Amino acid sequence: MVWKGTALDRIWLLNPFAYQRLAPLGKLVGIPFLVLSGLLALAAVGWFKRRLWGWSLTVAIIATQLLGDAVNLVFGHFVEGTTGVLIAGALLDYLLRPSTRAGFSPG
């Protein structure tokens, strides 16, 4: 969204409806997407290093996704919302298990 005409533009073929709605906003949404991608990369680093902060960041990201999917349900997007709630809910269930949490160390 920030740099138009790059190879990344083809990714929007997966969700052309979202592109139609977001494209007019340009950099206004492009910058938050860049921040989000940085947070996701940071969470991945923490996750693979088995750090508690990586686990916490991952839980926060998935919980935010679950909340967004619930909002989709409220606004009548039943297929997207239900699919998202089921997937994010299952991921959050896995993340919050004591056995999963035990695999991460503070440091």
C-alpha positions in Angstrom: 0.0 0.0 0.0 2.9 2.3 0.6 4.9 1.5 -2.5 2.6 0.8 -5.5 3.8 -1.2 -8.5 6.0 -3.7 -6.6 5.9 -7.5 -6.8 4.0 -7.5 -3.5 0.9 -6.0 -5.3 0.1 -9.5 -6.7 -0.6 -10.7 -3.1 -3.8 -8.6 -3.2 -5.2 -11.1 -5.8 -5.9 -13.3 -2.8 -8.4 -10.7 -1.4 -9.4 -8.2 -4.1 -12.4 -7.0 -2.0 -10.0 -5.9 0.8 -7.7 -4.2 -1.8 -10.7 -2.2 -3.3 -11.6 -0.9 0.2 -8.0 -0.2 1.4 -6.3 1.1 -1.8 -8.0 4.6 -1.7 -6.5 5.1 1.8 -2.9 4.5 0.5 -0.2 5.4 3.0 -2.8 5.9 5.7 -3.2 2.2 6.1 0.2 1.2 4.5 2.2 2.5 7.5 0.2 0.5 10.1 0.6 -2.5 7.9 4.4 -2.0 8.0 4.2 -1.7 11.8 2.1 -4.9 11.9 4.6 -6.8 9.7 7.4 -5.7 12.1 5.5 -6.9 15.1 4.8 -10.2 13.4 8.5 -10.6 12.5 9.4 -9.8 16.1 6.9 -12.3 17.5 8.4 -14.9 15.2 11.9 -14.3 16.4 10.8 -14.5 20.0 8.8 -17.6 19.3 11.6 -19.5 17.7 14.0 -18.4 20.4 11.4 -19.7 22.9 11.4 -16.5 24.8 8.5 -15.5 27.1 8.2 -12.1 25.5 7.7 -13.9 22.1 5.0 -16.1 23.6 3.3 -13.0 25.1 3.5 -11.0 21.9 2.1 -14.0 19.9 -0.8 -14.3 22.4 -1.6 -10.6 22.1 -1.5 -10.7 18.3 -3.8 -13.8 18.1 -6.2 -12.4 20.7 -6.4 -9.1 18.7 -7.2 -11.2 15.6 -9.9 -13.1 17.5 -11.4 -9.8 18.6 -11.4 -8.5 15.0 -13.1 -11.7 13.8 -15.7 -11.4 16.5 -16.4 -7.8 15.2 -16.8 -9.3 11.7 -19.5 -11.5 13.0 -21.3 -8.6 14.6 -21.2 -6.7 11.3 -22.8 -9.7 9.5 -19.7 -11.2 7.8 -20.7 -14.6 9.0 -18.4 -16.8 6.9 -15.3 -14.7 7.4 -16.0 -14.1 11.1 -16.9 -17.7 11.9 -13.8 -19.0 10.1 -11.6 -16.5 11.8 -13.1 -17.1 15.3 -12.6 -20.8 15.0 -9.0 -20.6 13.7 -7.9 -17.9 16.1 -9.8 -19.5 19.0 -8.0 -22.8 18.4 -4.6 -21.1 18.2 -5.3 -19.2 21.4 -6.5 -22.4 23.1 -3.2 -24.0 22.1 -1.1 -21.0 23.2 -2.7 -20.7 26.6 -2.2 -24.3 27.6 0.2 -24.6 30.5 2.3 -27.2 28.5 2.8 -24.7 25.7 3.6 -21.8 28.0 6.1 -24.0 29.9 8.3 -24.2 26.8 9.2 -20.5 27.0 11.8 -19.0 29.3 12.0 -15.4 30.5 15.2 -14.0 29.1 
